[in-house]
Amino acid sequence: METISIKDEARRLVDQLPENSTWDDLMHEIYVRQSIEKGLADSDAGRTTSVEEVREKFGLHK
């Protein structure tokens, strides 16, 4: 799988924003991207909790 550079990915994020975007809009996009990548890495490494475990921990039932 080809690795995309951070600079290329940042350009793609900027290019997909509307012309009237703010710095906050860009920071939000970066934050969302980082969160997704971290979640995928956690999943790949097995650092996840099943829905059943969460429900049991918090006393939630279907």
ChimeraX commands (.cxc) that place a marker at each C-alpha (Angstrom):
marker #1 position 0.00,0.00,0.00 radius 0.5
marker #1 position 1.37,3.41,-0.99 radius 0.5
marker #1 position 2.01,5.87,1.81 radius 0.5
marker #1 position 0.75,9.39,1.16 radius 0.5
marker #1 position 2.93,12.17,2.56 radius 0.5
marker #1 position 1.51,14.50,5.18 radius 0.5
marker #1 position 2.09,17.46,2.85 radius 0.5
marker #1 position 0.13,15.81,0.04 radius 0.5
marker #1 position -2.70,14.91,2.41 radius 0.5
marker #1 position -2.76,18.46,3.82 radius 0.5
marker #1 position -3.04,19.84,0.29 radius 0.5
marker #1 position -5.92,17.48,-0.42 radius 0.5
marker #1 position -7.71,18.61,2.75 radius 0.5
marker #1 position -7.22,22.28,1.85 radius 0.5
marker #1 position -8.35,21.72,-1.74 radius 0.5
marker #1 position -11.61,20.08,-0.66 radius 0.5
marker #1 position -12.61,22.96,1.63 radius 0.5
marker #1 position -15.02,25.59,0.31 radius 0.5
marker #1 position -13.45,28.89,-0.76 radius 0.5
marker #1 position -14.96,30.74,2.23 radius 0.5
marker #1 position -13.47,28.35,4.81 radius 0.5
marker #1 position -11.86,29.63,7.98 radius 0.5
marker #1 position -8.75,28.50,9.84 radius 0.5
marker #1 position -11.13,26.83,12.30 radius 0.5
marker #1 position -12.65,24.82,9.45 radius 0.5
marker #1 position -9.21,23.62,8.42 radius 0.5
marker #1 position -8.22,22.78,12.00 radius 0.5
marker #1 position -11.46,20.81,12.40 radius 0.5
marker #1 position -10.72,18.78,9.26 radius 0.5
marker #1 position -7.21,18.02,10.51 radius 0.5
marker #1 position -8.54,17.03,13.95 radius 0.5
marker #1 position -11.14,14.71,12.43 radius 0.5
marker #1 position -8.53,13.10,10.18 radius 0.5
marker #1 position -6.15,12.56,13.13 radius 0.5
marker #1 position -8.94,11.05,15.23 radius 0.5
marker #1 position -9.90,8.64,12.49 radius 0.5
marker #1 position -6.30,7.58,11.88 radius 0.5
marker #1 position -5.75,7.04,15.62 radius 0.5
marker #1 position -8.93,4.96,15.85 radius 0.5
marker #1 position -7.91,2.82,12.89 radius 0.5
marker #1 position -4.45,2.28,14.41 radius 0.5
marker #1 position -6.04,1.28,17.73 radius 0.5
marker #1 position -8.33,-1.14,15.91 radius 0.5
marker #1 position -5.44,-2.66,13.96 radius 0.5
marker #1 position -3.50,-3.11,17.22 radius 0.5
marker #1 position -6.46,-4.74,18.96 radius 0.5
marker #1 position -6.98,-1.84,21.38 radius 0.5
marker #1 position -10.75,-1.86,21.15 radius 0.5
marker #1 position -13.68,-2.74,23.37 radius 0.5
marker #1 position -16.65,-4.68,22.10 radius 0.5
marker #1 position -20.14,-3.21,22.24 radius 0.5
marker #1 position -21.15,-6.02,24.57 radius 0.5
marker #1 position -18.36,-5.12,27.03 radius 0.5
marker #1 position -19.34,-1.45,27.02 radius 0.5
marker #1 position -23.00,-2.28,27.57 radius 0.5
marker #1 position -22.12,-4.56,30.47 radius 0.5
marker #1 position -19.78,-1.99,32.02 radius 0.5
marker #1 position -22.46,0.72,31.96 radius 0.5
marker #1 position -25.42,-1.53,32.69 radius 0.5
marker #1 position -27.01,-0.98,29.30 radius 0.5
marker #1 position -29.31,-3.56,27.78 radius 0.5
marker #1 position -30.66,-3.96,24.26 radius 0.5
marker link #1:1,2 radius 0.2
marker link #1:2,3 radius 0.2
marker link #1:3,4 radius 0.2
marker link #1:4,5 radius 0.2
marker link #1:5,6 radius 0.2
marker link #1:6,7 radius 0.2
marker link #1:7,8 radius 0.2
marker link #1:8,9 radius 0.2
marker link #1:9,10 radius 0.2
marker link #1:10,11 radius 0.2
marker link #1:11,12 radius 0.2
marker link #1:12,13 radius 0.2
marker link #1:13,14 radius 0.2
marker link #1:14,15 radius 0.2
marker link #1:15,16 radius 0.2
marker link #1:16,17 radius 0.2
marker link #1:17,18 radius 0.2
marker link #1:18,19 radius 0.2
marker link #1:19,20 radius 0.2
marker link #1:20,21 radius 0.2
marker link #1:21,22 radius 0.2
marker link #1:22,23 radius 0.2
marker link #1:23,24 radius 0.2
marker link #1:24,25 radius 0.2
marker link #1:25,26 radius 0.2
marker link #1:26,27 radius 0.2
marker link #1:27,28 radius 0.2
marker link #1:28,29 radius 0.2
marker link #1:29,30 radius 0.2
marker link #1:30,31 radius 0.2
marker link #1:31,32 radius 0.2
marker link #1:32,33 radius 0.2
marker link #1:33,34 radius 0.2
marker link #1:34,35 radius 0.2
marker link #1:35,36 radius 0.2
marker link #1:36,37 radius 0.2
marker link #1:37,38 radius 0.2
marker link #1:38,39 radius 0.2
marker link #1:39,40 radius 0.2
marker link #1:40,41 radius 0.2
marker link #1:41,42 radius 0.2
marker link #1:42,43 radius 0.2
marker link #1:43,44 radius 0.2
marker link #1:44,45 radius 0.2
marker link #1:45,46 radius 0.2
marker link #1:46,47 radius 0.2
marker link #1:47,48 radius 0.2
marker link #1:48,49 radius 0.2
marker link #1:49,50 radius 0.2
marker link #1:50,51 radius 0.2
marker link #1:51,52 radius 0.2
marker link #1:52,53 radius 0.2
marker link #1:53,54 radius 0.2
marker link #1:54,55 radius 0.2
marker link #1:55,56 radius 0.2
marker link #1:56,57 radius 0.2
marker link #1:57,58 radius 0.2
marker link #1:58,59 radius 0.2
marker link #1:59,60 radius 0.2
marker link #1:60,61 radius 0.2
marker link #1:61,62 radius 0.2
view
